[in-house]
Amino acid sequence: MSQGGEARDIGRFDAPYRREVVLQDVVHESGMRMLRIRIREGRRFTILDIDAPTAEAWADMMTKWARRELPEDGTATPAPTD
């Protein structure tokens, strides 16, 4: 068990300014499944647990940002998820 559920690493990469990002698939005792995002900055950790719809919306917005597809006026919204 790790911080509220069984955690399995699914991805790891370095980010700017000597940060490390780890993505984990977490299944809680209740059966609830979350994506854990762990960002390490030196000795400091930021940990976010998000559900699948949030992960999809976040991924959509990040992809649009990386491709420079966001409107200049800040009115972007993620693609709808079903």
N, C-alpha and C positions, 0 to 999 in steps of 0.2 A: 504494500500500500504506500502511496505517496501523495501527501497533501489532499486527502479526501477521495481517493480512488486509485484504481490500477492505471498506471501511466505507461504508455509505450511510445518511444521516440519514433517519429515518422519523418523528421527532417531537421537539418542543422545547417546553418550558414553564417558566415561572417558578414557584418554590416559596417558601415563607416564608423570611424572614431573608436576602433577597437571594441566594438560591441559584438556579441554573439547571440544569435536567435535560434532557439530550439522550439520545434513544434512537436506536440505530443497528443496522442489520442488517449483520452481519459474516460474510463467507464467507472462510474460511481457505484457504490453498493446497491443503490436503488435501481440500477440499470441505465440511468441517465448518461448519455454520451456527450462529451464536450471536447472542444479543441483547446488545448492549453498552449498559450504563447508565452515563452519565457525569454526575456531579454536581459542579458547579463552585461552590465557596464562596470568593469572592475569588480569590486566586491558587492555591488548593489544589483539586486534583481527586481525586475518588474514582471509580474505574473498575471495574465488575463485568462480566464476560462470563458469561452464563448460557445453558443449553440450553433447548429448548422445554418439556420437562416442568417444569423449575424455574420458567420464566416463567409457565406456566399455574397452578402451585400458588401462586406469589407473587401473581398477579393475583386469584385466588380469595380468598386471605386478605385482601388489601387491600380488595377489594370488600366482604367481610363486615365488616371494620373500619369502612369508610366508612358502611355502612348500619346500624351498631351491632347486628350480628347475631352477634357473638362471645359465647360463654359467659363468664360472670364468673370462672369457676374456671381459666381459662387452658388448657382442654383442647381447644381448636379444632384441627382438622386440615383440610388442604386437601381439596377434592373429588378423588376418584381420577381419574387420567388413564389413557387407554389408548394 
